[in-house]
Amino acid sequence: MKKLGILNSDISALISQLGHTDRIVICDAGLPIPDFVTRIDLAVVPGLPSFFEVLNAVLLEMQVEKAIFAEELIKAQPSAHIYLEAALPGVEMESVSHEAFKDLTKEAKAIIRTGECTPYANVILQAGVTF
């Protein structure tokens, strides 16, 4: 049995298989997920697990060089935007329209769906390298 870190076997395997510039998505319960992208569905009930709980767990193991989020987050959920930026110090941040964000999810290795019910609580994480 794994002793530390992410216990979910699908997420653990996903992170270990990422290469430089590969992307994953952590999303709220409402984001549409393309049929051809791997879905890791963690949603249990509304709010569980939260977007930020999952993000924090992933950030313990994933080297991130860039994060992409919907520009609508800034006005609709200013506190969530502030938290997102604080959770990713030194990481390049890019905002795009929500429609463009949904198009970018089609290129992700996988999408991790949370139980979050906060609009625009979604992020694309681009893998960096540790050297």
Secondary structure, 3 states (H helix, E strand, C coil): CCCCCCCCHHHHHHHHHCCCCCEEEEECCCCCCCCCCEEEECCCECCECCHHHHHHHHHHHCCEEEEEEECHHHHHCHHHHHHHHHHCCCCEEEEECHHHHHHHHHHCCEEEECCCCCCCCCEEEEECCCC
